[in-house]
Amino acid sequence: MKIREVTEEVVPINNTEHAVERLKVAAELCSKMGNQPILYRAMHGSQYHGGAKNNLIQKITNPARKGVMGNHNTIQIAVLEGLNIASPAQTTTVAPESTTSYFGTNHIIIPGGDFTAYWNPDIDDLGGFKGYDPKYAKGAGPSGGTISRRDAPEGEELQKILGGYQKGIPSYSQHKGEVILDTEFYYMLNLESFLSKFGGKKVKELITIDNRKSFAPIKQDLLVDRFKTYRDVGWYLANPATNMMKWIAGKEKEREAA
């Protein structure tokens, strides 16, 4: 399934045994990333029939392309080109306070294989960034309005924007905002499925499920305290999540044999 006009493609699980193998791969990637801080991403179109088992973890292929959602912002286009980012995925260091947001279902994103991360301490959201020209600043327009920017930054301004980007994943204390990944594929760990069903008893306290609502609040401070690095996530994927998925697979085989 392709995500709107963007060419990222969601690869769902084939069956429960496939989910077990996918968890193993994702856990190994988390272990490889070790003490690097966790990144989050919201995405529309990432809920599937079959409940938490099918929603838990998805693989996303992310082929090289020039565009991302929000390409109406000329600065965003210029930055992706200027940094030579071939397969962009926009993420954030800020843990969510709910299972869903304006941008879709909230996940922990697990980059696949070789990837490069970029962040700029001046830019918490590239899609909404107006640049450094004061005439585009918030409230600088007539009657305190904001002038829309339609021109791409050039010269010194563009170099200042590009020069501000650093490589690597910053800690939350360093940067509360966007991190752009250049990665050909990645995994998305559904926070609602993970916290409520597959993370084990110790993490269920982080989420409050109300079946009458389409979203569930997440205790952001506890989430950040429990999961500080990708190594933390990897342990939960390799242990309670995998054990639960194997238990489900075993019950399915018993029903098939009956």
Buried (B, 14 or more C-beta within 10 A) or exposed (E): EEBEEBBBBBEBBEEBBEBBEBBBBBBEBBBEBEEBBBBBBBBEEBBBEEEBBBBBBBBBBBEEBEEBBBBEBBBBBBBBEBBEBBBBBBBBBBBBEBBBEEBBBBBBBBBBEEBBBBBBEEBBEBBEBBBBEEEBEEEBEEEEEEBEBEEBBEEEBBEEBBEBBBEEBBBBEEBEBBBBBBBBBBBBBBBBBBBBBBBBEEBEEBBBBEEEEEBBBBBBEBBBEBBBBBBBBBBBBBEBBBBBBBEBBEEBEEEEEE
